[in-house]
Amino acid sequence: MTTETYIPGSPVAWEIRADFCPSYIRCELAERKPVRALPPPPPAGPAITISYQTGSGEHEVARRLAGILQAGESNGAAHWRVFDGQLIERVLMEQRLPKAWAKRMPEDSRGYVEDMLDELFGLRPPSWVIVPQIAKTVLKLAQAGRVILVGRGTNFITAHLPNVLRVRLTAPLPERIARVQKLNHLSQNEAARLVATRDRGRARYMKAHFHARSDNESLYHLVINTAEIPCQMAAQLIAETARESLGDRV
C-alpha cells in the first residue's frame, strides 16, 4: 500500500491512500472516450420587422409582403408567416396561458400598481413577466426565419441579428386618420382619438421597455411613407430590399 503522509512545511498537503479511492484510480487509468461535439445550429433564415405609425397600412403591407415573398419561394420551402396580433397569442400559447388574455395586452406600458392588481386578480401576467417572454419568442421566430414581425419592439429585440431587415412605415397624420376611419367604420373624431391613443401608448411601451424611440430613423434599413408609396408598392419595395440585403437567405 502506498501512502504519502502530511509533513509540516512539505508540499504534500494531505494524506493520500490509494486503497481509499480505487474507483477514482480506475476511472483515471481507463481509456477516455472522446466527447461527441454537438452539431452546429442551422443557419438563421430571413426575417423582417415592421415598426409603424398607427394607420400607416402596417397590416396590409405585411400581408401583401408575405404573399410576394411566398410567390418567389421554390417548392418545398417553408411558408412566410406574419405575426401581428398573433405574436401575443403565440407567447401565451408557449406559456400555456389563456388566449383571451391577449385582449388585455395592448402595446402600451402599465404602472406597477396596475400590473400588481392584474396579476392578483388573474387578469393578465405583469409586464416584467410577459415582455421578456415576448422577446424570447421573437428571437426564436427570427432564428427560424421566414417571418414578418409587426410591432411590439421587434426591431429593438432583433437589432443585433444579421438575418433581419428592419422596416419603418410612416404617413402624415391626416392620411393615417382617414385610413383608420375607413377600416374601423369610425367618425373622423373617433379615428383621430384612436390614432392618438395608440401612438402615445406605443411610445410609452418603447420608452418603458427598450429606453428608445421608434421614430429614430437610423434604427431601420428602410423607411417608407405609405401616403406617397401605396401599400402594394411598399410591399414590393420591402421584398426587393430583403432580397438584396439578406442575399441567399431569401
KOLGUTI-34890 format. One line per 2 residues: number of its first residue (from 1); their letters; for each residue x, y, z of N, C-alpha, C. Coordinates in pm, 1 decimal. Layout:
// KOLGUTI-34890
NUM = A = X:Y:Z:X:Y:Z:X:Y:Z  ...
***
This chain:
// KOLGUTI-34890
1 = MT = 84.9:-119.5:0.0:0.0:0.0:0.0:87.9:123.7:0.0  52.9:218.9:-85.9:132.5:340.4:-98.8:64.9:452.8:-22.9
3 = TE = 143.2:520.6:59.9:87.3:635.6:132.2:184.4:750.9:124.8  128.8:870.1:131.4:209.5:990.1:147.5:151.0:1063.4:266.4
5 = TY = 233.5:1088.1:368.0:184.5:1147.1:492.0:220.1:1293.2:498.5  125.8:1370.7:548.7:146.8:1515.4:560.2:260.0:1546.1:656.7
7 = IP = 354.9:1628.5:614.4:464.6:1675.0:698.0:460.9:1826.3:698.1  456.0:1889.9:815.1:451.5:2036.8:816.9:565.6:2096.5:736.2
9 = GS = 532.3:2194.2:651.9:631.1:2260.9:568.5:657.7:2191.5:438.0  603.4:2071.2:419.3:625.0:1998.3:293.7:516.2:2035.3:194.5
11 = PV = 537.1:2011.9:61.6:435.7:2044.5:-38.4:318.9:1948.0:-40.3  328.3:1836.0:30.5:219.4:1739.8:31.8:120.7:1782.5:139.1
13 = AW = -0.6:1823.5:96.5:-93.5:1885.2:190.7:-187.1:1786.6:257.3  -203.5:1667.2:199.0:-299.2:1573.3:254.9:-242.0:1431.8:248.7
15 = EI = -288.8:1346.3:337.0:-252.2:1205.1:330.8:-334.9:1140.1:221.6  -270.5:1075.6:127.1:-337.6:1010.9:14.7:-313.5:862.3:23.8
17 = RA = -417.3:785.2:34.6:-404.3:639.5:40.8:-473.1:581.2:-81.1  -399.1:504.6:-158.9:-450.3:450.6:-284.7:-568.2:358.0:-262.4
19 = DF = -568.1:284.6:-150.8:-676.4:189.0:-131.1:-805.1:257.1:-85.9  -800.0:389.7:-61.6:-921.0:461.1:-22.8:-1002.5:505.6:-145.7
21 = CP = -940.2:508.7:-262.9:-1011.6:562.6:-378.9:-984.9:479.0:-502.8  -1010.2:348.2:-499.3:-984.5:263.4:-616.7:-1069.6:301.0:-737.1
23 = SY = -1194.8:344.0:-712.8:-1280.7:378.1:-825.5:-1226.7:499.4:-899.0  -1170.1:594.0:-824.4:-1112.7:713.5:-887.1:-993.4:675.9:-974.5
25 = IR = -907.6:587.4:-922.1:-788.5:546.6:-997.0:-827.9:470.2:-1122.7  -927.2:378.0:-1109.5:-971.0:303.3:-1227.0:-1025.5:397.7:-1333.9
27 = CE = -1097.1:500.1:-1289.9:-1152.1:596.9:-1384.3:-1041.5:672.5:-1456.1  -936.9:709.7:-1381.4:-827.3:785.4:-1439.8:-745.6:700.4:-1536.8
29 = LA = -730.1:570.6:-1506.5:-648.6:483.7:-1590.5:-724.5:429.3:-1710.2  -856.0:433.0:-1702.9:-936.4:379.6:-1812.7:-920.7:467.3:-1936.4
31 = ER = -940.4:404.0:-2052.5:-931.1:477.9:-2176.9:-1045.8:577.5:-2186.0  -1013.5:703.2:-2204.6:-1115.4:805.8:-2208.0:-1177.8:812.4:-2347.9
33 = KP = -1312.2:818.3:-2349.2:-1382.6:827.0:-2476.1:-1389.8:972.9:-2520.5  -1369.6:996.3:-2648.2:-1377.8:1134.8:-2695.5:-1518.7:1191.0:-2677.5
35 = VR = -1528.2:1316.3:-2643.9:-1656.9:1381.9:-2627.2:-1714.4:1413.6:-2765.2  -1837.9:1374.1:-2786.2:-1901.1:1396.1:-2915.6:-1945.3:1541.8:-2925.9
37 = AL = -1900.8:1609.3:-3028.9:-1934.6:1750.4:-3047.9:-2080.2:1763.6:-3091.4  -2147.9:1863.8:-3040.4:-2284.7:1889.6:-3079.8:-2287.4:1946.2:-3221.7
39 = PP = -2388.7:1909.6:-3299.5:-2396.4:1964.6:-3435.7:-2421.4:2114.7:-3429.8  -2365.6:2189.5:-3523.8:-2388.1:2334.6:-3523.7:-2534.8:2365.2:-3549.0
41 = PP = -2586.8:2475.5:-3493.0:-2727.1:2510.1:-3517.8:-2748.8:2544.2:-3664.3  -2868.8:2522.4:-3715.4:-2894.9:2556.4:-3856.0:-2882.4:2706.5:-3877.2
43 = PA = -2842.6:2748.2:-3996.6:-2830.3:2892.4:-4022.9:-2965.2:2961.8:-4009.3  -2961.7:3082.9:-3957.9:-3085.4:3157.9:-3938.2:-3147.8:3194.0:-4072.8
45 = GP = -3278.7:3183.2:-4081.2:-3348.7:3219.9:-4202.9:-3375.2:3368.9:-4207.7  -3430.0:3417.7:-4318.5:-3457.2:3561.4:-4332.0:-3578.2:3602.1:-4247.5
47 = AI = -3572.8:3721.7:-4193.1:-3684.2:3774.4:-4113.8:-3694.4:3924.2:-4138.5  -3814.3:3977.6:-4121.5:-3840.9:4119.8:-4142.3:-3922.9:4171.5:-4025.3
49 = TI = -3882.6:4285.6:-3970.2:-3963.9:4350.5:-3868.3:-4023.4:4477.9:-3926.9  -4145.5:4506.8:-3885.7:-4213.5:4627.6:-3931.6:-4255.5:4710.1:-3810.6
51 = SY = -4191.9:4825.2:-3795.5:-4234.7:4925.8:-3699.1:-4324.2:5023.6:-3774.3  -4419.0:5086.7:-3703.9:-4516.4:5166.6:-3778.7:-4581.7:5273.5:-3691.9
53 = QT = -4632.1:5374.3:-3760.1:-4724.6:5468.7:-3701.3:-4865.4:5414.4:-3722.5  -4951.4:5432.3:-3625.0:-5088.2:5383.3:-3636.6:-5155.1:5439.1:-3762.2
55 = GS = -5211.6:5347.2:-3840.7:-5281.3:5389.7:-3961.4:-5193.1:5406.2:-4083.0  -5069.2:5357.2:-4075.5:-4978.9:5369.7:-4190.6:-4987.3:5249.2:-4284.0
57 = GE = -5085.0:5161.6:-4262.5:-5105.6:5048.2:-4352.1:-5025.6:4925.2:-4315.6  -4986.3:4913.4:-4188.0:-4897.4:4804.4:-4145.3:-4954.8:4666.0:-4171.8
59 = HE = -5084.2:4647.3:-4146.1:-5143.2:4513.8:-4163.4:-5147.6:4475.1:-4311.2  -5189.4:4567.5:-4394.2:-5197.9:4539.0:-4537.8:-5060.0:4516.5:-4598.1
61 = VA = -4964.6:4600.3:-4560.0:-4829.1:4584.2:-4613.2:-4771.7:4448.0:-4573.1  -4787.9:4410.2:-4446.7:-4734.5:4281.8:-4400.2:-4797.7:4165.3:-4475.3
63 = RR = -4930.1:4172.6:-4495.7:-4999.8:4064.2:-4565.9:-4953.4:4054.9:-4711.4  -4946.1:4169.2:-4779.7:-4902.5:4168.7:-4919.4:-4756.3:4124.6:-4931.1
65 = LA = -4673.7:4168.4:-4837.0:-4532.5:4130.9:-4838.4:-4515.6:3980.1:-4826.0  -4591.1:3918.4:-4736.5:-4582.6:3772.3:-4720.9:-4619.7:3702.3:-4851.1
67 = GI = -4722.5:3753.5:-4919.0:-4762.6:3692.9:-5045.7:-4655.3:3704.6:-5152.4  -4592.4:3821.7:-5161.7:-4486.9:3841.8:-5261.6:-4367.5:3750.1:-5234.6
69 = LQ = -4325.4:3745.4:-5109.1:-4209.8:3661.5:-5075.0:-4240.1:3513.5:-5095.1  -4363.9:3473.2:-5062.1:-4400.1:3333.6:-5078.9:-4403.6:3295.0:-5225.8
71 = AG = -4449.4:3386.7:-5309.8:-4455.7:3357.8:-5454.1:-4317.3:3336.6:-5513.0  -4216.2:3394.5:-5452.0:-4080.1:3379.2:-5503.0:-4007.1:3259.6:-5448.1
73 = ES = -4070.9:3182.9:-5358.7:-4005.9:3066.5:-5298.6:-4015.0:2945.6:-5390.6  -3915.7:2859.2:-5380.2:-3920.4:2733.0:-5453.7:-4014.0:2636.8:-5384.0
75 = NG = -4057.5:2534.4:-5455.7:-4146.1:2434.7:-5396.6:-4078.1:2366.0:-5279.3  -4152.9:2347.3:-5174.0:-4098.1:2279.4:-5056.6:-4042.1:2373.4:-4952.2
77 = AA = -4025.7:2501.0:-4985.4:-3973.1:2596.2:-4887.9:-4079.8:2627.9:-4784.5  -4035.5:2661.2:-4664.6:-4129.2:2695.4:-4558.2:-4208.0:2820.1:-4595.3
79 = HW = -4332.0:2827.2:-4550.0:-4417.6:2941.5:-4580.5:-4376.5:3062.2:-4496.2  -4390.8:3179.8:-4555.3:-4372.1:3303.6:-4482.0:-4493.8:3326.3:-4393.6
81 = RV = -4469.2:3365.7:-4270.0:-4577.5:3387.5:-4174.4:-4571.6:3530.3:-4120.4  -4688.2:3587.6:-4097.1:-4699.1:3721.0:-4039.0:-4739.8:3706.3:-3893.0
83 = FD = -4665.6:3769.6:-3805.1:-4700.6:3772.9:-3662.7:-4728.6:3918.2:-3626.4  -4856.1:3948.3:-3614.9:-4901.2:4082.9:-3580.1:-4964.9:4071.8:-3441.7
85 = GQ = -5097.0:4071.7:-3435.8:-5162.0:4043.5:-3307.7:-5135.5:3901.0:-3263.8  -5102.5:3814.3:-3361.1:-5077.2:3673.5:-3329.3:-4951.3:3654.1:-3245.8
87 = LI = -4866.9:3756.5:-3239.5:-4743.9:3743.2:-3162.8:-4773.5:3721.2:-3015.2  -4865.7:3799.8:-2960.8:-4903.5:3783.0:-2820.3:-4970.4:3647.1:-2799.7
89 = ER = -5054.0:3605.6:-2894.1:-5118.0:3474.6:-2882.9:-5013.5:3363.2:-2881.3  -4908.6:3378.6:-2961.3:-4801.8:3278.8:-2964.2:-4729.9:3272.4:-2828.6
91 = VL = -4703.7:3388.3:-2770.3:-4638.3:3392.0:-2639.3:-4726.3:3323.9:-2534.6  -4854.3:3355.2:-2533.7:-4945.4:3295.1:-2436.7:-4954.3:3144.2:-2456.1
93 = ME = -4954.2:3099.5:-2582.4:-4958.9:2956.4:-2609.6:-4834.1:2887.6:-2554.8  -4716.1:2947.7:-2578.2:-4592.2:2886.9:-2529.8:-4586.4:2883.8:-2377.8
95 = QR = -4650.2:2981.0:-2313.2:-4652.5:2985.3:-2167.4:-4773.6:2912.4:-2109.2  -4855.1:2853.3:-2197.6:-4975.7:2780.6:-2156.6:-5068.2:2869.9:-2074.3
97 = LP = -5090.6:2988.9:-2127.9:-5178.6:3086.2:-2064.6:-5300.4:3107.3:-2153.4  -5412.1:3153.3:-2097.7:-5534.7:3169.7:-2177.5:-5517.0:3269.7:-2291.8
99 = KA = -5563.0:3231.4:-2409.8:-5554.2:3320.8:-2525.5:-5636.0:3447.8:-2505.7  -5740.0:3438.6:-2425.7:-5826.3:3554.7:-2402.4:-5749.8:3670.3:-2340.3
101 = WA = -5637.7:3641.9:-2276.4:-5558.5:3747.1:-2213.1:-5497.8:3842.2:-2316.6  -5488.5:3798.1:-2442.4:-5427.2:3882.2:-2545.5:-5500.2:4015.3:-2558.8
103 = KR = -5631.6:4016.8:-2536.6:-5708.7:4140.0:-2548.9:-5673.1:4240.7:-2440.7  -5613.9:4193.1:-2332.2:-5577.7:4281.7:-2222.0:-5431.2:4322.6:-2227.6
105 = MP = -5368.5:4302.6:-2343.2:-5226.3:4334.0:-2356.0:-5201.8:4426.8:-2473.8  -5251.9:4549.4:-2467.0:-5223.7:4644.6:-2574.4:-5076.2:4682.2:-2573.8
107 = ED = -5031.6:4739.3:-2684.5:-4892.0:4782.0:-2694.6:-4878.6:4915.2:-2620.7  -4870.8:4904.9:-2489.7:-4863.8:5021.6:-2402.7:-4793.5:4979.2:-2275.0
109 = SR = -4740.0:5074.8:-2201.8:-4678.6:5043.7:-2072.6:-4783.6:5058.7:-1963.9  -4763.3:4988.8:-1853.6:-4857.5:4994.0:-1742.8:-4781.4:5024.5:-1615.3
111 = GY = -4850.2:5088.2:-1522.7:-4788.5:5119.7:-1395.0:-4769.5:4996.4:-1310.0  -4681.8:5007.7:-1213.1:-4651.1:4894.3:-1125.3:-4775.5:4847.3:-1050.7
113 = VE = -4855.1:4941.5:-1000.9:-4974.9:4904.9:-924.3:-5074.4:4832.8:-1013.7  -5093.6:4883.4:-1136.8:-5185.8:4816.9:-1229.9:-5140.2:4675.0:-1259.6
115 = DM = -5010.5:4658.3:-1281.0:-4956.6:4524.5:-1306.3:-4982.2:4431.5:-1187.8  -4957.8:4481.9:-1068.9:-4977.5:4400.7:-948.9:-5124.1:4360.0:-932.8
117 = LD = -5216.0:4453.4:-955.5:-5358.2:4423.6:-940.9:-5404.6:4323.0:-1045.9  -5359.5:4341.3:-1170.8:-5397.7:4246.5:-1276.4:-5347.6:4106.6:-1245.3
119 = EL = -5224.0:4096.5:-1194.7:-5170.9:3965.7:-1158.2:-5248.3:3907.9:-1040.2  -5280.2:3991.8:-941.5:-5351.5:3946.1:-822.5:-5486.6:3886.3:-857.5
121 = FG = -5557.6:3949.9:-950.3:-5692.0:3903.3:-987.6:-5690.0:3808.6:-1107.6  -5569.5:3769.3:-1151.8:-5558.8:3672.5:-1260.6:-5606.0:3724.6:-1394.1
123 = LR = -5593.6:3855.6:-1417.3:-5641.4:3914.5:-1541.6:-5537.6:3907.3:-1653.1  -5410.0:3911.2:-1617.2:-5301.7:3904.5:-1715.0:-5170.0:3900.6:-1640.5
125 = PP = -5062.9:3849.3:-1704.1:-4931.9:3848.8:-1638.2:-4877.0:3991.1:-1629.2  -4793.6:4020.5:-1531.0:-4733.3:4153.9:-1521.3:-4631.8:4176.3:-1632.7
127 = SW = -4600.5:4302.7:-1657.2:-4510.3:4338.5:-1766.9:-4373.3:4275.9:-1751.2  -4322.5:4267.9:-1625.8:-4187.9:4215.0:-1607.4:-4180.5:4065.2:-1634.4
129 = VI = -4296.8:4001.0:-1651.6:-4300.7:3860.0:-1690.6:-4322.6:3847.1:-1840.6  -4420.9:3919.8:-1892.2:-4461.3:3898.1:-2031.1:-4365.0:3958.0:-2131.7
131 = VP = -4304.4:4074.6:-2103.7:-4215.7:4137.1:-2202.1:-4091.7:4051.5:-2230.0  -4023.9:3996.6:-2127.6:-3912.1:3905.4:-2158.4:-3957.5:3781.8:-2236.7
133 = QI = -4079.6:3734.4:-2211.6:-4129.1:3619.3:-2286.9:-4156.4:3657.7:-2432.4  -4203.7:3780.4:-2454.4:-4221.3:3828.0:-2592.4:-4086.5:3829.6:-2663.3
135 = AK = -3984.3:3883.1:-2596.1:-3850.5:3889.4:-2656.1:-3798.6:3749.7:-2687.4  -3820.0:3656.6:-2597.1:-3774.1:3519.0:-2618.4:-3842.5:3456.6:-2740.4
137 = TV = -3972.6:3478.0:-2751.7:-4047.1:3424.0:-2865.6:-4004.5:3490.7:-2996.2  -3984.6:3621.8:-2993.6:-3941.3:3695.0:-3113.2:-3807.3:3642.2:-3162.7
139 = LK = -3713.0:3623.4:-3071.8:-3580.9:3573.8:-3111.8:-3589.5:3432.4:-3168.5  -3675.9:3351.8:-3110.3:-3693.2:3214.4:-3161.8:-3752.0:3217.1:-3302.9
141 = LA = -3851.4:3300.9:-3324.2:-3912.7:3311.4:-3455.9:-3814.9:3368.3:-3558.4  -3738.6:3470.4:-3517.0:-3641.1:3531.1:-3608.9:-3532.0:3432.2:-3646.8
143 = QA = -3491.0:3349.1:-3553.5:-3389.7:3247.4:-3582.6:-3443.5:3144.9:-3682.1  -3568.6:3104.5:-3664.1:-3629.2:3007.3:-3756.1:-3643.5:3067.0:-3896.1
145 = GR = -3674.3:3197.2:-3903.2:-3679.5:3265.5:-4031.4:-3812.3:3256.9:-4103.8  -3819.4:3329.3:-4215.8:-3940.2:3340.6:-4297.8:-4058.5:3390.5:-4215.4
147 = VI = -4033.2:3495.4:-4139.1:-4137.2:3556.8:-4058.6:-4134.0:3708.0:-4079.7  -4251.9:3767.9:-4067.9:-4266.7:3913.3:-4069.1:-4324.6:3950.2:-3933.6
149 = LV = -4247.2:4021.5:-3853.9:-4282.9:4051.8:-3715.9:-4323.9:4198.5:-3707.6  -4447.5:4222.6:-3666.4:-4504.1:4357.2:-3669.9:-4518.2:4411.3:-3528.0
151 = GR = -4455.0:4526.2:-3502.4:-4472.6:4595.5:-3375.7:-4408.5:4526.6:-3256.3  -4451.2:4568.0:-3135.0:-4405.5:4510.8:-3007.8:-4255.3:4524.2:-2986.2
153 = GT = -4192.8:4622.5:-3049.0:-4049.6:4641.9:-3027.7:-3962.8:4536.3:-3092.6  -4016.8:4465.3:-3191.9:-3939.0:4359.1:-3255.0:-3813.3:4412.4:-3322.7
155 = NF = -3819.0:4538.9:-3368.2:-3698.5:4596.6:-3429.9:-3587.3:4614.3:-3327.5  -3621.8:4645.7:-3202.2:-3520.9:4658.6:-3097.3:-3470.7:4520.6:-3052.7
157 = IT = -3562.2:4425.9:-3040.5:-3526.3:4292.8:-2993.0:-3428.8:4224.4:-3088.3  -3446.8:4246.7:-3218.9:-3364.6:4178.5:-3320.2:-3251.3:4265.7:-3373.8
159 = AH = -3223.1:4377.2:-3307.3:-3127.9:4474.7:-3361.4:-2989.9:4415.8:-3387.4  -2951.6:4312.5:-3313.8:-2817.6:4255.2:-3328.0:-2813.1:4139.5:-3426.4
161 = LP = -2925.0:4103.5:-3486.4:-2930.1:3985.9:-3574.0:-2904.6:4025.3:-3719.5  -2807.3:3960.8:-3785.7:-2776.1:3996.7:-3923.8:-2876.2:3944.8:-4025.8
163 = NV = -2965.3:3856.5:-3984.4:-3061.6:3797.4:-4077.9:-3194.5:3871.6:-4080.7  -3200.1:3989.0:-4018.0:-3326.5:4061.3:-4004.8:-3320.0:4195.1:-4078.5
165 = LR = -3421.0:4221.5:-4161.5:-3438.9:4351.2:-4225.5:-3540.3:4430.1:-4142.6  -3502.3:4551.5:-4101.2:-3588.7:4632.8:-4015.6:-3648.8:4747.3:-4097.5
167 = VR = -3782.5:4754.7:-4094.9:-3857.8:4849.1:-4177.8:-3944.3:4937.6:-4087.5  -3961.6:5061.7:-4127.6:-4048.8:5156.6:-4057.7:-4149.3:5212.9:-4157.3
169 = LT = -4279.5:5210.2:-4122.3:-4385.3:5266.8:-4205.0:-4437.5:5394.0:-4139.7  -4447.6:5499.8:-4217.8:-4498.3:5627.0:-4168.4:-4599.4:5683.2:-4267.8
171 = AP = -4670.3:5786.4:-4224.9:-4759.5:5861.2:-4313.3:-4801.8:5986.9:-4237.6  -4835.6:6093.9:-4308.7:-4886.3:6214.2:-4241.5:-5013.0:6182.1:-4161.9
173 = LP = -5035.4:6257.3:-4054.6:-5147.0:6230.2:-3964.8:-5282.8:6228.8:-4035.1  -5317.3:6324.8:-4122.0:-5449.5:6320.1:-4186.2:-5473.6:6190.9:-4264.5
175 = ER = -5370.2:6143.5:-4335.9:-5384.9:6018.9:-4411.5:-5403.9:5899.4:-4317.3  -5335.0:5901.5:-4206.2:-5347.6:5789.9:-4111.1:-5485.8:5788.8:-4046.6
177 = IA = -5536.5:5906.0:-4012.7:-5670.4:5914.2:-3954.3:-5774.5:5865.0:-4054.9  -5759.7:5906.3:-4180.6:-5855.6:5864.6:-4284.3:-5854.3:5713.3:-4302.6
179 = RV = -5735.5:5652.9:-4299.2:-5727.4:5507.8:-4315.4:-5792.3:5435.4:-4197.6  -5764.0:5479.3:-4075.9:-5823.4:5417.3:-3957.3:-5975.3:5436.6:-3957.8
181 = QK = -6021.3:5554.5:-3999.2:-6164.8:5581.9:-4006.7:-6234.3:5484.8:-4101.4  -6174.1:5461.6:-4217.0:-6234.0:5372.6:-4316.5:-6230.9:5226.9:-4270.8
183 = LN = -6117.8:5181.9:-4217.8:-6103.8:5041.5:-4179.4:-6191.7:5004.2:-4060.9  -6212.7:5099.0:-3969.8:-6285.7:5067.6:-3846.5:-6426.6:5126.0:-3843.5
185 = HL = -6468.8:5190.3:-3954.8:-6603.4:5246.6:-3965.2:-6630.9:5343.8:-3850.3  -6539.6:5440.0:-3833.9:-6548.6:5536.7:-3726.5:-6574.4:5676.1:-3783.7
187 = SQ = -6616.8:5765.7:-3697.2:-6622.0:5906.5:-3737.1:-6479.5:5960.5:-3740.6  -6463.4:6076.4:-3801.3:-6329.7:6134.7:-3808.9:-6273.6:6162.9:-3669.9
189 = NE = -6356.3:6214.4:-3580.2:-6309.8:6243.6:-3444.3:-6272.5:6116.6:-3369.7  -6353.5:6012.6:-3386.5:-6323.1:5884.7:-3320.4:-6191.9:5826.5:-3372.7
191 = AA = -6173.2:5835.2:-3502.5:-6049.8:5783.2:-3561.9:-5929.1:5863.0:-3514.5  -5944.3:5994.9:-3504.5:-5833.5:6079.2:-3458.4:-5795.6:6044.1:-3314.7
193 = RL = -5895.6:6022.1:-3229.9:-5866.5:5984.9:-3090.3:-5798.7:5848.4:-3083.2  -5843.9:5754.0:-3166.9:-5784.8:5620.2:-3165.7:-5638.8:5625.2:-3210.0
195 = VA = -5609.3:5700.2:-3315.1:-5471.6:5712.9:-3363.2:-5383.4:5774.6:-3255.6  -5431.5:5881.9:-3193.7:-5351.9:5949.0:-3091.1:-5327.4:5857.2:-2970.7
197 = TR = -5431.4:5784.7:-2929.3:-5418.3:5694.3:-2813.2:-5317.7:5583.8:-2839.9  -5326.1:5523.5:-2956.4:-5235.2:5412.5:-2988.4:-5092.7:5461.1:-3011.4
199 = DR = -5076.7:5574.7:-3072.7:-4941.7:5629.4:-3092.4:-4875.9:5660.2:-2957.8  -4951.6:5722.7:-2865.9:-4895.9:5753.2:-2733.6:-4864.7:5625.5:-2657.3
201 = GR = -4954.2:5528.2:-2664.6:-4930.6:5402.4:-2594.7:-4807.2:5330.9:-2646.4  -4789.5:5328.9:-2778.0:-4672.8:5262.0:-2836.0:-4543.7:5333.7:-2795.6
203 = AR = -4549.3:5466.7:-2792.0:-4431.1:5542.9:-2749.9:-4395.7:5511.7:-2604.3  -4497.0:5501.7:-2518.0:-4472.3:5467.6:-2377.2:-4413.9:5327.3:-2364.8
205 = YM = -4465.3:5234.7:-2445.3:-4417.8:5095.4:-2441.9:-4269.0:5088.9:-2476.9  -4229.5:5158.3:-2583.3:-4088.8:5155.4:-2626.3:-3997.8:5221.7:-2523.1
207 = KA = -4044.6:5331.4:-2466.8:-3962.7:5400.7:-2367.9:-3948.1:5318.2:-2241.1  -4056.9:5255.1:-2196.9:-4053.6:5178.8:-2072.1:-3969.8:5052.9:-2083.8
209 = HF = -3978.4:4982.8:-2196.0:-3916.1:4850.8:-2206.6:-3786.6:4848.1:-2286.9  -3765.7:4947.7:-2373.2:-3645.1:4948.3:-2456.0:-3565.9:5078.1:-2444.1
211 = HA = -3618.7:5173.6:-2367.3:-3549.9:5301.3:-2344.4:-3510.7:5366.5:-2477.9  -3603.0:5363.4:-2570.8:-3573.9:5414.5:-2705.0:-3701.3:5469.0:-2768.1
213 = RS = -3682.6:5538.2:-2879.6:-3794.2:5593.6:-2956.2:-3801.6:5524.3:-3092.4  -3921.7:5485.0:-3130.6:-3938.7:5416.5:-3259.0:-3918.2:5509.2:-3377.2
215 = DN = -3933.7:5641.2:-3357.1:-3923.3:5733.5:-3470.4:-3779.4:5773.0:-3503.1  -3682.5:5704.4:-3443.3:-3541.9:5725.7:-3478.2:-3513.0:5650.3:-3607.8
217 = ES = -3508.4:5721.6:-3718.4:-3499.0:5655.9:-3849.2:-3367.4:5583.5:-3871.2  -3265.3:5615.7:-3792.3:-3136.5:5547.2:-3807.5:-3142.0:5402.5:-3761.0
219 = LY = -3252.8:5362.4:-3697.7:-3266.8:5224.6:-3649.4:-3305.5:5127.8:-3761.5  -3344.5:5180.9:-3877.7:-3407.1:5097.7:-3980.4:-3324.0:5092.1:-4108.9
221 = HL = -3341.0:4981.1:-4179.4:-3282.2:4969.7:-4311.9:-3363.1:5048.6:-4414.1  -3494.3:5056.8:-4389.1:-3584.0:5114.7:-4488.3:-3699.0:5185.9:-4417.5
223 = VI = -3724.8:5311.4:-4454.6:-3837.9:5389.1:-4402.4:-3925.2:5427.9:-4520.8  -4055.2:5396.6:-4512.1:-4145.8:5418.8:-4624.5:-4264.5:5503.5:-4579.7
225 = NT = -4292.9:5608.1:-4655.7:-4411.3:5690.8:-4635.3:-4522.5:5632.7:-4721.8  -4620.5:5568.3:-4658.8:-4724.6:5499.4:-4735.9:-4827.8:5594.9:-4794.8
227 = AE = -4818.0:5722.6:-4761.6:-4903.5:5820.0:-4830.3:-4849.6:5847.8:-4970.0  -4720.0:5830.2:-4987.6:-4655.8:5852.5:-5117.2:-4634.2:5722.7:-5193.5
229 = IP = -4610.6:5615.1:-5120.3:-4588.1:5483.7:-5181.9:-4699.7:5390.8:-5133.9  -4797.4:5357.0:-5218.1:-4910.0:5273.4:-5176.3:-4863.9:5138.4:-5120.7
231 = CQ = -4952.9:5074.9:-5048.4:-4916.8:4953.7:-4974.0:-4860.5:4844.0:-5063.8  -4921.1:4823.0:-5181.9:-4870.8:4718.8:-5270.8:-4728.9:4749.4:-5316.4
233 = MA = -4703.0:4875.5:-5353.1:-4569.0:4915.3:-5394.1:-4471.5:4907.4:-5276.3  -4519.8:4944.1:-5157.1:-4435.3:4936.9:-5038.1:-4394.1:4792.9:-5011.6
235 = AQ = -4488.7:4701.4:-5022.7:-4458.8:4560.2:-5000.5:-4357.1:4509.7:-5102.6  -4374.3:4551.7:-5229.9:-4280.8:4510.8:-5334.5:-4141.8:4567.2:-5308.0
237 = LI = -4134.9:4690.8:-5261.6:-4006.8:4754.7:-5231.6:-3935.7:4684.0:-5116.3  -4012.2:4647.7:-5013.7:-3953.2:4575.7:-4899.7:-3900.2:4440.1:-4944.0
239 = AE = -3978.3:4370.2:-5026.7:-3935.1:4238.6:-5074.9:-3805.3:4249.5:-5154.6  -3796.9:4348.4:-5242.7:-3675.1:4366.3:-5322.8:-3556.3:4402.3:-5234.6
241 = TA = -3580.3:4486.9:-5134.3:-3473.0:4523.8:-5042.9:-3425.9:4403.4:-4962.7  -3520.5:4320.4:-4920.1:-3485.0:4199.9:-4844.7:-3398.6:4106.3:-4928.5
243 = RE = -3434.1:4089.2:-5053.9:-3355.8:4001.5:-5141.5:-3215.7:4055.5:-5163.2  -3205.3:4187.5:-5170.0:-3073.3:4248.2:-5191.0:-2988.7:4242.6:-5063.0
245 = SL = -3047.7:4279.0:-4950.9:-2969.2:4293.0:-4827.7:-2945.9:4159.8:-4756.8  -3039.5:4067.2:-4768.1:-3025.6:3938.9:-4699.6:-2966.9:3830.8:-4790.5
247 = GD = -2948.1:3862.6:-4916.9:-2877.2:3772.9:-5008.6:-2940.2:3636.3:-5020.7  -2859.9:3532.6:-5000.3:-2903.9:3395.1:-5021.2:-3006.4:3349.4:-4919.9
249 = RV = -3026.6:3428.7:-4813.3:-3123.9:3385.7:-4711.2:-3266.1:3387.3:-4765.6  -3293.0:3478.7:-4860.7:-3431.1:3491.4:-4914.4:-3442.3:3408.7:-5042.7
***
